[in-house]
Amino acid sequence: MTKVDEMLLMAYVDGEVDAATAREIETQLAREPETQAHVTRMREQSALLRAAFAPVGQEIVPDGLRRAAMGAPMPRQAAAGGRRFAMP
């Protein structure tokens, strides 16, 4: 395996790589203490960010934002024939 890039390390830390890739990365980490230390720092930072933003994940999403995220027209858009802004 060639040297693991930063994006792949982030995916590894987030648990987003398959088992074979994780084993390859872990093999490389065992040979490279400086990369292992970097991964440790990445995990610590990830834990801090998750803890800091955990309360936001518990907030109720406003209906308008939920509709916008799902691609539904907003009430004013529907009344204006799908246009973003209605003319008086």
N, CA, C and O atoms as a CHARMM CRD file, in Angstrom:
* protein
*
  352
    1    1 MET  N      0.84800  -1.18200   0.00000 PROA 1      0.00000
    2    1 MET  CA     0.00000   0.00000   0.00000 PROA 1      0.00000
    3    1 MET  C      0.88600   1.23500   0.00000 PROA 1      0.00000
    4    1 MET  O      1.89300   1.28700   0.70600 PROA 1      0.00000
    5    2 THR  N      0.50900   2.22300  -0.79000 PROA 2      0.00000
    6    2 THR  CA     1.24100   3.47700  -0.78900 PROA 2      0.00000
    7    2 THR  C      0.85100   4.28000   0.43600 PROA 2      0.00000
    8    2 THR  O     -0.09700   3.93300   1.14000 PROA 2      0.00000
    9    3 LYS  N      1.57700   5.34400   0.68500 PROA 3      0.00000
   10    3 LYS  CA     1.29600   6.17200   1.84900 PROA 3      0.00000
   11    3 LYS  C     -0.15900   6.66000   1.81300 PROA 3      0.00000
   12    3 LYS  O     -0.65200   7.10800   0.77800 PROA 3      0.00000
   13    4 VAL  N     -0.81800   6.56400   2.94000 PROA 4      0.00000
   14    4 VAL  CA    -2.22600   6.93400   3.05400 PROA 4      0.00000
   15    4 VAL  C     -2.34300   8.45500   3.03800 PROA 4      0.00000
   16    4 VAL  O     -1.60700   9.14800   3.74100 PROA 4      0.00000
   17    5 ASP  N     -3.27900   8.97600   2.22700 PROA 5      0.00000
   18    5 ASP  CA    -3.45900  10.42500   2.19000 PROA 5      0.00000
   19    5 ASP  C     -4.40200  10.88300   3.29700 PROA 5      0.00000
   20    5 ASP  O     -5.05800  10.07400   3.95400 PROA 5      0.00000
   21    6 GLU  N     -4.45400  12.18700   3.48600 PROA 6      0.00000
   22    6 GLU  CA    -5.23000  12.78300   4.56900 PROA 6      0.00000
   23    6 GLU  C     -6.72600  12.45600   4.47300 PROA 6      0.00000
   24    6 GLU  O     -7.36800  12.19200   5.48900 PROA 6      0.00000
   25    7 MET  N     -7.27400  12.47400   3.27200 PROA 7      0.00000
   26    7 MET  CA    -8.69900  12.19300   3.09600 PROA 7      0.00000
   27    7 MET  C     -9.02900  10.75600   3.51200 PROA 7      0.00000
   28    7 MET  O    -10.05500  10.51200   4.14800 PROA 7      0.00000
   29    8 LEU  N     -8.16800   9.82000   3.15500 PROA 8      0.00000
   30    8 LEU  CA    -8.40700   8.42600   3.53000 PROA 8      0.00000
   31    8 LEU  C     -8.27000   8.25000   5.03700 PROA 8      0.00000
   32    8 LEU  O     -9.00700   7.47000   5.64000 PROA 8      0.00000
   33    9 LEU  N     -7.33100   8.97100   5.65000 PROA 9      0.00000
   34    9 LEU  CA    -7.20000   8.89800   7.10900 PROA 9      0.00000
   35    9 LEU  C     -8.45800   9.43800   7.78900 PROA 9      0.00000
   36    9 LEU  O     -8.92300   8.87300   8.77900 PROA 9      0.00000
   37   10 MET  N     -9.00400  10.52600   7.26000 PROA 10     0.00000
   38   10 MET  CA   -10.24200  11.07100   7.83800 PROA 10     0.00000
   39   10 MET  C    -11.37900  10.06600   7.71600 PROA 10     0.00000
   40   10 MET  O    -12.14900   9.87700   8.65800 PROA 10     0.00000
   41   11 ALA  N    -11.48500   9.42400   6.56200 PROA 11     0.00000
   42   11 ALA  CA   -12.52300   8.40900   6.37100 PROA 11     0.00000
   43   11 ALA  C    -12.31600   7.25100   7.34600 PROA 11     0.00000
   44   11 ALA  O    -13.28200   6.72000   7.89300 PROA 11     0.00000
   45   12 TYR  N    -11.07500   6.86500   7.56100 PROA 12     0.00000
   46   12 TYR  CA   -10.74700   5.78300   8.50200 PROA 12     0.00000
   47   12 TYR  C    -11.17900   6.17200   9.92600 PROA 12     0.00000
   48   12 TYR  O    -11.81700   5.38600  10.62700 PROA 12     0.00000
   49   13 VAL  N    -10.82400   7.38700  10.33600 PROA 13     0.00000
   50   13 VAL  CA   -11.16800   7.86200  11.67900 PROA 13     0.00000
   51   13 VAL  C    -12.68600   7.89900  11.86100 PROA 13     0.00000
   52   13 VAL  O    -13.19400   7.60500  12.94300 PROA 13     0.00000
   53   14 ASP  N    -13.40000   8.25800  10.80400 PROA 14     0.00000
   54   14 ASP  CA   -14.86400   8.33900  10.87300 PROA 14     0.00000
   55   14 ASP  C    -15.54100   6.98700  10.68200 PROA 14     0.00000
   56   14 ASP  O    -16.76900   6.90300  10.71600 PROA 14     0.00000
   57   15 GLY  N    -14.75300   5.92300  10.47900 PROA 15     0.00000
   58   15 GLY  CA   -15.32300   4.59400  10.30600 PROA 15     0.00000
   59   15 GLY  C    -15.99700   4.40300   8.95900 PROA 15     0.00000
   60   15 GLY  O    -16.93700   3.61800   8.83700 PROA 15     0.00000
   61   16 GLU  N    -15.52100   5.11600   7.95000 PROA 16     0.00000
   62   16 GLU  CA   -16.16500   5.08600   6.63800 PROA 16     0.00000
   63   16 GLU  C    -15.37600   4.30600   5.58800 PROA 16     0.00000
   64   16 GLU  O    -15.63800   4.45200   4.39400 PROA 16     0.00000
   65   17 VAL  N    -14.42200   3.48500   6.00600 PROA 17     0.00000
   66   17 VAL  CA   -13.69100   2.64500   5.04400 PROA 17     0.00000
   67   17 VAL  C    -14.09400   1.19500   5.25700 PROA 17     0.00000
   68   17 VAL  O    -14.52600   0.80700   6.34300 PROA 17     0.00000
   69   18 ASP  N    -13.94500   0.39900   4.20300 PROA 18     0.00000
   70   18 ASP  CA   -14.28700  -1.01700   4.33100 PROA 18     0.00000
   71   18 ASP  C    -13.23600  -1.73500   5.17900 PROA 18     0.00000
   72   18 ASP  O    -12.17800  -1.17900   5.47500 PROA 18     0.00000
   73   19 ALA  N    -13.53700  -2.95500   5.56000 PROA 19     0.00000
   74   19 ALA  CA   -12.67200  -3.71900   6.47200 PROA 19     0.00000
   75   19 ALA  C    -11.27700  -3.94600   5.88800 PROA 19     0.00000
   76   19 ALA  O    -10.28600  -3.85100   6.61200 PROA 19     0.00000
   77   20 ALA  N    -11.18700  -4.24300   4.60000 PROA 20     0.00000
   78   20 ALA  CA    -9.87700  -4.49000   3.98000 PROA 20     0.00000
   79   20 ALA  C     -9.01600  -3.23000   4.00200 PROA 20     0.00000
   80   20 ALA  O     -7.82300  -3.28900   4.29900 PROA 20     0.00000
   81   21 THR  N     -9.62900  -2.09300   3.68700 PROA 21     0.00000
   82   21 THR  CA    -8.88100  -0.82900   3.70600 PROA 21     0.00000
   83   21 THR  C     -8.46500  -0.48400   5.12100 PROA 21     0.00000
   84   21 THR  O     -7.35300  -0.00300   5.33900 PROA 21     0.00000
   85   22 ALA  N     -9.33500  -0.71900   6.08200 PROA 22     0.00000
   86   22 ALA  CA    -8.99600  -0.45000   7.48300 PROA 22     0.00000
   87   22 ALA  C     -7.79600  -1.28900   7.91700 PROA 22     0.00000
   88   22 ALA  O     -6.91000  -0.79100   8.61200 PROA 22     0.00000
   89   23 ARG  N     -7.76300  -2.54400   7.51500 PROA 23     0.00000
   90   23 ARG  CA    -6.61800  -3.40600   7.87500 PROA 23     0.00000
   91   23 ARG  C     -5.33300  -2.87500   7.24700 PROA 23     0.00000
   92   23 ARG  O     -4.28900  -2.86300   7.89900 PROA 23     0.00000
   93   24 GLU  N     -5.39500  -2.44200   6.00400 PROA 24     0.00000
   94   24 GLU  CA    -4.20300  -1.89200   5.34400 PROA 24     0.00000
   95   24 GLU  C     -3.71400  -0.63600   6.05300 PROA 24     0.00000
   96   24 GLU  O     -2.51500  -0.45600   6.26100 PROA 24     0.00000
   97   25 ILE  N     -4.64900   0.22700   6.42000 PROA 25     0.00000
   98   25 ILE  CA    -4.27400   1.45500   7.12800 PROA 25     0.00000
   99   25 ILE  C     -3.66700   1.10400   8.48200 PROA 25     0.00000
  100   25 ILE  O     -2.65200   1.68100   8.87200 PROA 25     0.00000
  101   26 GLU  N     -4.27000   0.17500   9.19400 PROA 26     0.00000
  102   26 GLU  CA    -3.75300  -0.21700  10.50600 PROA 26     0.00000
  103   26 GLU  C     -2.36000  -0.81500  10.40200 PROA 26     0.00000
  104   26 GLU  O     -1.53200  -0.61200  11.29000 PROA 26     0.00000
  105   27 THR  N     -2.09100  -1.55100   9.32700 PROA 27     0.00000
  106   27 THR  CA    -0.75000  -2.09800   9.10700 PROA 27     0.00000
  107   27 THR  C      0.25000  -0.96200   8.94000 PROA 27     0.00000
  108   27 THR  O      1.34500  -0.99100   9.50100 PROA 27     0.00000
  109   28 GLN  N     -0.14500   0.03600   8.16100 PROA 28     0.00000
  110   28 GLN  CA     0.74400   1.18000   7.95400 PROA 28     0.00000
  111   28 GLN  C      0.93400   1.96700   9.24900 PROA 28     0.00000
  112   28 GLN  O      2.04300   2.41300   9.54500 PROA 28     0.00000
  113   29 LEU  N     -0.12600   2.13800  10.01300 PROA 29     0.00000
  114   29 LEU  CA    -0.02500   2.87100  11.27500 PROA 29     0.00000
  115   29 LEU  C      0.92800   2.16900  12.24800 PROA 29     0.00000
  116   29 LEU  O      1.63800   2.82700  13.00800 PROA 29     0.00000
  117   30 ALA  N      0.94000   0.85200  12.22200 PROA 30     0.00000
  118   30 ALA  CA     1.83800   0.09200  13.10100 PROA 30     0.00000
  119   30 ALA  C      3.30900   0.35300  12.75200 PROA 30     0.00000
  120   30 ALA  O      4.18100   0.28100  13.61800 PROA 30     0.00000
  121   31 ARG  N      3.57300   0.65800  11.47700 PROA 31     0.00000
  122   31 ARG  CA     4.95100   0.91900  11.03900 PROA 31     0.00000
  123   31 ARG  C      5.34300   2.39000  11.15300 PROA 31     0.00000
  124   31 ARG  O      6.52800   2.72100  11.10900 PROA 31     0.00000
  125   32 GLU  N      4.35800   3.27100  11.29700 PROA 32     0.00000
  126   32 GLU  CA     4.62400   4.70900  11.27500 PROA 32     0.00000
  127   32 GLU  C      4.05100   5.39000  12.51500 PROA 32     0.00000
  128   32 GLU  O      2.89500   5.81200  12.50900 PROA 32     0.00000
  129   33 PRO  N      4.84300   5.50100  13.57300 PROA 33     0.00000
  130   33 PRO  CA     4.35300   6.10200  14.81300 PROA 33     0.00000
  131   33 PRO  C      3.87500   7.54400  14.63900 PROA 33     0.00000
  132   33 PRO  O      2.94200   7.97400  15.31800 PROA 33     0.00000
  133   34 GLU  N      4.51300   8.29500  13.72900 PROA 34     0.00000
  134   34 GLU  CA     4.09300   9.68500  13.54400 PROA 34     0.00000
  135   34 GLU  C      2.69500   9.76400  12.90500 PROA 34     0.00000
  136   34 GLU  O      1.90600  10.65100  13.22900 PROA 34     0.00000
  137   35 THR  N      2.40700   8.83500  12.00500 PROA 35     0.00000
  138   35 THR  CA     1.07100   8.80100  11.40500 PROA 35     0.00000
  139   35 THR  C      0.05500   8.32700  12.44400 PROA 35     0.00000
  140   35 THR  O     -1.06600   8.83300  12.48900 PROA 35     0.00000
  141   36 GLN  N      0.43400   7.37400  13.26700 PROA 36     0.00000
  142   36 GLN  CA    -0.44700   6.90800  14.34800 PROA 36     0.00000
  143   36 GLN  C     -0.76000   8.05400  15.29700 PROA 36     0.00000
  144   36 GLN  O     -1.90400   8.19900  15.72700 PROA 36     0.00000
  145   37 ALA  N      0.23200   8.86900  15.63000 PROA 37     0.00000
  146   37 ALA  CA     0.00200  10.01800  16.50800 PROA 37     0.00000
  147   37 ALA  C     -0.94900  11.00800  15.84600 PROA 37     0.00000
  148   37 ALA  O     -1.80100  11.59800  16.51100 PROA 37     0.00000
  149   38 HSD  N     -0.80200  11.18700  14.54400 PROA 38     0.00000
  150   38 HSD  CA    -1.69600  12.07900  13.80400 PROA 38     0.00000
  151   38 HSD  C     -3.13300  11.55800  13.85500 PROA 38     0.00000
  152   38 HSD  O     -4.06600  12.33400  14.06300 PROA 38     0.00000
  153   39 VAL  N     -3.31200  10.26600  13.66800 PROA 39     0.00000
  154   39 VAL  CA    -4.65100   9.66000  13.73100 PROA 39     0.00000
  155   39 VAL  C     -5.23200   9.81600  15.13800 PROA 39     0.00000
  156   39 VAL  O     -6.42700  10.07000  15.28500 PROA 39     0.00000
  157   40 THR  N     -4.41700   9.66900  16.15100 PROA 40     0.00000
  158   40 THR  CA    -4.87500   9.85500  17.53000 PROA 40     0.00000
  159   40 THR  C     -5.38800  11.27900  17.72800 PROA 40     0.00000
  160   40 THR  O     -6.43600  11.48700  18.33900 PROA 40     0.00000
  161   41 ARG  N     -4.64000  12.26500  17.20600 PROA 41     0.00000
  162   41 ARG  CA    -5.08300  13.66000  17.30700 PROA 41     0.00000
  163   41 ARG  C     -6.38100  13.88600  16.53100 PROA 41     0.00000
  164   41 ARG  O     -7.25800  14.62500  16.97800 PROA 41     0.00000
  165   42 MET  N     -6.49400  13.25200  15.37600 PROA 42     0.00000
  166   42 MET  CA    -7.71900  13.37900  14.58000 PROA 42     0.00000
  167   42 MET  C     -8.91300  12.81200  15.34500 PROA 42     0.00000
  168   42 MET  O     -9.99500  13.40000  15.33400 PROA 42     0.00000
  169   43 ARG  N     -8.71900  11.67500  16.00500 PROA 43     0.00000
  170   43 ARG  CA    -9.80600  11.06800  16.79300 PROA 43     0.00000
  171   43 ARG  C    -10.20600  11.96100  17.96100 PROA 43     0.00000
  172   43 ARG  O    -11.39000  12.11100  18.26100 PROA 43     0.00000
  173   44 GLU  N     -9.20700  12.55500  18.61900 PROA 44     0.00000
  174   44 GLU  CA    -9.49500  13.45300  19.73500 PROA 44     0.00000
  175   44 GLU  C    -10.27700  14.66800  19.25400 PROA 44     0.00000
  176   44 GLU  O    -11.24700  15.07900  19.89100 PROA 44     0.00000
  177   45 GLN  N     -9.85700  15.24100  18.13600 PROA 45     0.00000
  178   45 GLN  CA   -10.54500  16.40100  17.58700 PROA 45     0.00000
  179   45 GLN  C    -11.97900  16.03700  17.18500 PROA 45     0.00000
  180   45 GLN  O    -12.91300  16.79800  17.43400 PROA 45     0.00000
  181   46 SER  N    -12.13800  14.88800  16.57300 PROA 46     0.00000
  182   46 SER  CA   -13.47200  14.43100  16.17000 PROA 46     0.00000
  183   46 SER  C    -14.38300  14.28200  17.38300 PROA 46     0.00000
  184   46 SER  O    -15.55100  14.67000  17.34000 PROA 46     0.00000
  185   47 ALA  N    -13.85400  13.72600  18.44800 PROA 47     0.00000
  186   47 ALA  CA   -14.64900  13.54900  19.67300 PROA 47     0.00000
  187   47 ALA  C    -15.05200  14.90200  20.25400 PROA 47     0.00000
  188   47 ALA  O    -16.18500  15.07100  20.70300 PROA 47     0.00000
  189   48 LEU  N    -14.13400  15.86000  20.24800 PROA 48     0.00000
  190   48 LEU  CA   -14.45100  17.19000  20.75600 PROA 48     0.00000
  191   48 LEU  C    -15.53200  17.86800  19.91200 PROA 48     0.00000
  192   48 LEU  O    -16.44800  18.49100  20.45000 PROA 48     0.00000
  193   49 LEU  N    -15.42200  17.74600  18.60200 PROA 49     0.00000
  194   49 LEU  CA   -16.41800  18.34900  17.70900 PROA 49     0.00000
  195   49 LEU  C    -17.78400  17.69900  17.89000 PROA 49     0.00000
  196   49 LEU  O    -18.80400  18.38500  17.94300 PROA 49     0.00000
  197   50 ARG  N    -17.79700  16.36900  17.98500 PROA 50     0.00000
  198   50 ARG  CA   -19.07400  15.67800  18.18700 PROA 50     0.00000
  199   50 ARG  C    -19.72200  16.10800  19.50400 PROA 50     0.00000
  200   50 ARG  O    -20.93400  16.31800  19.56300 PROA 50     0.00000
  201   51 ALA  N    -18.92000  16.23800  20.55300 PROA 51     0.00000
  202   51 ALA  CA   -19.45700  16.66100  21.84800 PROA 51     0.00000
  203   51 ALA  C    -19.96300  18.10200  21.78500 PROA 51     0.00000
  204   51 ALA  O    -21.00800  18.42000  22.35300 PROA 51     0.00000
  205   52 ALA  N    -19.22900  18.96800  21.09900 PROA 52     0.00000
  206   52 ALA  CA   -19.62000  20.37200  21.01500 PROA 52     0.00000
  207   52 ALA  C    -20.92100  20.56600  20.24900 PROA 52     0.00000
  208   52 ALA  O    -21.72400  21.43500  20.58800 PROA 52     0.00000
  209   53 PHE  N    -21.12800  19.75100  19.21000 PROA 53     0.00000
  210   53 PHE  CA   -22.30000  19.93100  18.37100 PROA 53     0.00000
  211   53 PHE  C    -23.42700  18.93900  18.65700 PROA 53     0.00000
  212   53 PHE  O    -24.44400  18.95000  17.96400 PROA 53     0.00000
  213   54 ALA  N    -23.26600  18.09400  19.65300 PROA 54     0.00000
  214   54 ALA  CA   -24.30100  17.11500  19.98900 PROA 54     0.00000
  215   54 ALA  C    -25.63800  17.78600  20.31400 PROA 54     0.00000
  216   54 ALA  O    -26.67800  17.29300  19.87500 PROA 54     0.00000
  217   55 PRO  N    -25.64800  18.88800  21.06300 PROA 55     0.00000
  218   55 PRO  CA   -26.93800  19.52000  21.35800 PROA 55     0.00000
  219   55 PRO  C    -27.67700  19.99400  20.10300 PROA 55     0.00000
  220   55 PRO  O    -28.90700  19.98100  20.07200 PROA 55     0.00000
  221   56 VAL  N    -26.95600  20.40200  19.09400 PROA 56     0.00000
  222   56 VAL  CA   -27.58300  20.86600  17.85300 PROA 56     0.00000
  223   56 VAL  C    -28.34800  19.72000  17.19700 PROA 56     0.00000
  224   56 VAL  O    -29.41200  19.92900  16.61400 PROA 56     0.00000
  225   57 GLY  N    -27.80600  18.52500  17.29600 PROA 57     0.00000
  226   57 GLY  CA   -28.47500  17.36500  16.71300 PROA 57     0.00000
  227   57 GLY  C    -29.78800  17.02200  17.39100 PROA 57     0.00000
  228   57 GLY  O    -30.60400  16.28700  16.83500 PROA 57     0.00000
  229   58 GLN  N    -29.99700  17.54800  18.58700 PROA 58     0.00000
  230   58 GLN  CA   -31.23200  17.28800  19.32500 PROA 58     0.00000
  231   58 GLN  C    -32.30400  18.35100  19.06900 PROA 58     0.00000
  232   58 GLN  O    -33.44600  18.20400  19.50500 PROA 58     0.00000
  233   59 GLU  N    -31.92900  19.43000  18.35600 PROA 59     0.00000
  234   59 GLU  CA   -32.88200  20.50900  18.10300 PROA 59     0.00000
  235   59 GLU  C    -33.93600  20.08000  17.08800 PROA 59     0.00000
  236   59 GLU  O    -33.68200  19.24700  16.21800 PROA 59     0.00000
  237   60 ILE  N    -35.10100  20.65400  17.21700 PROA 60     0.00000
  238   60 ILE  CA   -36.19200  20.39200  16.28100 PROA 60     0.00000
  239   60 ILE  C    -35.94000  21.20600  15.01500 PROA 60     0.00000
  240   60 ILE  O    -35.65900  22.40200  15.08000 PROA 60     0.00000
  241   61 VAL  N    -36.04100  20.55100  13.88100 PROA 61     0.00000
  242   61 VAL  CA   -35.83800  21.22300  12.60400 PROA 61     0.00000
  243   61 VAL  C    -37.13100  21.94300  12.21900 PROA 61     0.00000
  244   61 VAL  O    -38.18800  21.31500  12.16600 PROA 61     0.00000
  245   62 PRO  N    -37.06400  23.26000  11.94700 PROA 62     0.00000
  246   62 PRO  CA   -38.28000  23.98900  11.55900 PROA 62     0.00000
  247   62 PRO  C    -38.90400  23.39500  10.29900 PROA 62     0.00000
  248   62 PRO  O    -38.19700  22.90000   9.42100 PROA 62     0.00000
  249   63 ASP  N    -40.23300  23.44800  10.21900 PROA 63     0.00000
  250   63 ASP  CA   -40.95100  22.86200   9.08500 PROA 63     0.00000
  251   63 ASP  C    -40.47300  23.42600   7.74900 PROA 63     0.00000
  252   63 ASP  O    -40.28300  22.67700   6.79100 PROA 63     0.00000
  253   64 GLY  N    -40.28000  24.74100   7.68100 PROA 64     0.00000
  254   64 GLY  CA   -39.84000  25.35600   6.42700 PROA 64     0.00000
  255   64 GLY  C    -38.49400  24.82800   5.97700 PROA 64     0.00000
  256   64 GLY  O    -38.29000  24.58000   4.78900 PROA 64     0.00000
  257   65 LEU  N    -37.58100  24.65400   6.90600 PROA 65     0.00000
  258   65 LEU  CA   -36.26300  24.12600   6.57000 PROA 65     0.00000
  259   65 LEU  C    -36.36600  22.67100   6.14200 PROA 65     0.00000
  260   65 LEU  O    -35.69700  22.24600   5.20000 PROA 65     0.00000
  261   66 ARG  N    -37.19900  21.91400   6.82900 PROA 66     0.00000
  262   66 ARG  CA   -37.39700  20.50600   6.46100 PROA 66     0.00000
  263   66 ARG  C    -37.96300  20.39700   5.04700 PROA 66     0.00000
  264   66 ARG  O    -37.50200  19.57800   4.25200 PROA 66     0.00000
  265   67 ARG  N    -38.96900  21.22900   4.73300 PROA 67     0.00000
  266   67 ARG  CA   -39.54500  21.20700   3.38200 PROA 67     0.00000
  267   67 ARG  C    -38.50000  21.59200   2.33300 PROA 67     0.00000
  268   67 ARG  O    -38.41500  20.97000   1.27500 PROA 67     0.00000
  269   68 ALA  N    -37.70800  22.62100   2.63500 PROA 68     0.00000
  270   68 ALA  CA   -36.67600  23.06500   1.68700 PROA 68     0.00000
  271   68 ALA  C    -35.64500  21.96500   1.45900 PROA 68     0.00000
  272   68 ALA  O    -35.20500  21.74700   0.33000 PROA 68     0.00000
  273   69 ALA  N    -35.26500  21.28200   2.51500 PROA 69     0.00000
  274   69 ALA  CA   -34.27600  20.21000   2.39200 PROA 69     0.00000
  275   69 ALA  C    -34.81800  19.04300   1.58400 PROA 69     0.00000
  276   69 ALA  O    -34.06000  18.34900   0.90600 PROA 69     0.00000
  277   70 MET  N    -36.10600  18.82600   1.65100 PROA 70     0.00000
  278   70 MET  CA   -36.72600  17.72900   0.91300 PROA 70     0.00000
  279   70 MET  C    -37.11200  18.13500  -0.50500 PROA 70     0.00000
  280   70 MET  O    -37.59500  17.30900  -1.28000 PROA 70     0.00000
  281   71 GLY  N    -36.89600  19.42000  -0.85000 PROA 71     0.00000
  282   71 GLY  CA   -37.17700  19.87900  -2.20300 PROA 71     0.00000
  283   71 GLY  C    -38.60600  20.32700  -2.42800 PROA 71     0.00000
  284   71 GLY  O    -38.98900  20.62100  -3.56000 PROA 71     0.00000
  285   72 ALA  N    -39.39800  20.38300  -1.37800 PROA 72     0.00000
  286   72 ALA  CA   -40.79600  20.83000  -1.52700 PROA 72     0.00000
  287   72 ALA  C    -40.82500  22.34600  -1.63800 PROA 72     0.00000
  288   72 ALA  O    -40.01900  23.02300  -1.00000 PROA 72     0.00000
  289   73 PRO  N    -41.73100  22.88900  -2.42900 PROA 73     0.00000
  290   73 PRO  CA   -41.81400  24.34900  -2.52000 PROA 73     0.00000
  291   73 PRO  C    -42.26500  24.94900  -1.19800 PROA 73     0.00000
  292   73 PRO  O    -43.08200  24.37300  -0.48000 PROA 73     0.00000
  293   74 MET  N    -41.72800  26.09400  -0.89900 PROA 74     0.00000
  294   74 MET  CA   -42.13300  26.81400   0.30300 PROA 74     0.00000
  295   74 MET  C    -43.54000  27.36500   0.06800 PROA 74     0.00000
  296   74 MET  O    -43.92100  27.54300  -1.08900 PROA 74     0.00000
  297   75 PRO  N    -44.32700  27.64200   1.10700 PROA 75     0.00000
  298   75 PRO  CA   -45.69500  28.12300   0.92100 PROA 75     0.00000
  299   75 PRO  C    -45.78700  29.34700   0.00900 PROA 75     0.00000
  300   75 PRO  O    -46.67300  29.40000  -0.84400 PROA 75     0.00000
  301   76 ARG  N    -44.90800  30.31900   0.16400 PROA 76     0.00000
  302   76 ARG  CA   -44.94600  31.51100  -0.68000 PROA 76     0.00000
  303   76 ARG  C    -44.61200  31.15500  -2.12200 PROA 76     0.00000
  304   76 ARG  O    -45.18900  31.71800  -3.05300 PROA 76     0.00000
  305   77 GLN  N    -43.67300  30.21300  -2.31100 PROA 77     0.00000
  306   77 GLN  CA   -43.31200  29.79900  -3.66600 PROA 77     0.00000
  307   77 GLN  C    -44.51100  29.15500  -4.35700 PROA 77     0.00000
  308   77 GLN  O    -44.77900  29.42000  -5.52900 PROA 77     0.00000
  309   78 ALA  N    -45.21500  28.32400  -3.63800 PROA 78     0.00000
  310   78 ALA  CA   -46.36800  27.64900  -4.22800 PROA 78     0.00000
  311   78 ALA  C    -47.42700  28.67400  -4.62300 PROA 78     0.00000
  312   78 ALA  O    -48.03000  28.56700  -5.69100 PROA 78     0.00000
  313   79 ALA  N    -47.65600  29.66900  -3.75900 PROA 79     0.00000
  314   79 ALA  CA   -48.65200  30.69600  -4.04900 PROA 79     0.00000
  315   79 ALA  C    -48.21800  31.57700  -5.21800 PROA 79     0.00000
  316   79 ALA  O    -49.05900  32.12800  -5.92900 PROA 79     0.00000
  317   80 ALA  N    -46.91200  31.71000  -5.41700 PROA 80     0.00000
  318   80 ALA  CA   -46.39400  32.56300  -6.48600 PROA 80     0.00000
  319   80 ALA  C    -46.15100  31.75900  -7.75800 PROA 80     0.00000
  320   80 ALA  O    -45.45200  32.22900  -8.65600 PROA 80     0.00000
  321   81 GLY  N    -46.70000  30.58500  -7.85000 PROA 81     0.00000
  322   81 GLY  CA   -46.51700  29.76800  -9.04500 PROA 81     0.00000
  323   81 GLY  C    -45.12300  29.18400  -9.15700 PROA 81     0.00000
  324   81 GLY  O    -44.64400  28.92800 -10.26200 PROA 81     0.00000
  325   82 GLY  N    -44.46700  28.97100  -8.02700 PROA 82     0.00000
  326   82 GLY  CA   -43.12400  28.36600  -8.04600 PROA 82     0.00000
  327   82 GLY  C    -42.00900  29.39000  -8.09700 PROA 82     0.00000
  328   82 GLY  O    -40.83900  29.03600  -7.95400 PROA 82     0.00000
  329   83 ARG  N    -42.35500  30.66800  -8.30200 PROA 83     0.00000
  330   83 ARG  CA   -41.30200  31.70100  -8.31200 PROA 83     0.00000
  331   83 ARG  C    -40.82700  31.90900  -6.88700 PROA 83     0.00000
  332   83 ARG  O    -41.56700  31.70200  -5.92500 PROA 83     0.00000
  333   84 ARG  N    -39.58400  32.32000  -6.77800 PROA 84     0.00000
  334   84 ARG  CA   -39.00800  32.54400  -5.46500 PROA 84     0.00000
  335   84 ARG  C    -39.60600  33.77000  -4.79600 PROA 84     0.00000
  336   84 ARG  O    -39.86700  33.75400  -3.59300 PROA 84     0.00000
  337   85 PHE  N    -39.82400  34.83300  -5.56300 PROA 85     0.00000
  338   85 PHE  CA   -40.37200  36.07000  -5.00600 PROA 85     0.00000
  339   85 PHE  C    -41.67400  36.39600  -5.71700 PROA 85     0.00000
  340   85 PHE  O    -41.75800  36.30100  -6.94200 PROA 85     0.00000
  341   86 ALA  N    -42.67200  36.77300  -4.96600 PROA 86     0.00000
  342   86 ALA  CA   -43.95900  37.15000  -5.55000 PROA 86     0.00000
  343   86 ALA  C    -44.01100  38.66400  -5.68500 PROA 86     0.00000
  344   86 ALA  O    -43.56300  39.40400  -4.80800 PROA 86     0.00000
  345   87 MET  N    -44.56300  39.09800  -6.79700 PROA 87     0.00000
  346   87 MET  CA   -44.75400  40.52400  -7.01600 PROA 87     0.00000
  347   87 MET  C    -46.09300  40.91600  -6.40700 PROA 87     0.00000
  348   87 MET  O    -47.04900  40.14500  -6.49500 PROA 87     0.00000
  349   88 PRO  N    -46.18800  42.09600  -5.78900 PROA 88     0.00000
  350   88 PRO  CA   -47.45800  42.50500  -5.17200 PROA 88     0.00000
  351   88 PRO  C    -48.53100  42.76700  -6.21000 PROA 88     0.00000
  352   88 PRO  O    -49.65700  43.12000  -5.85800 PROA 88     0.00000
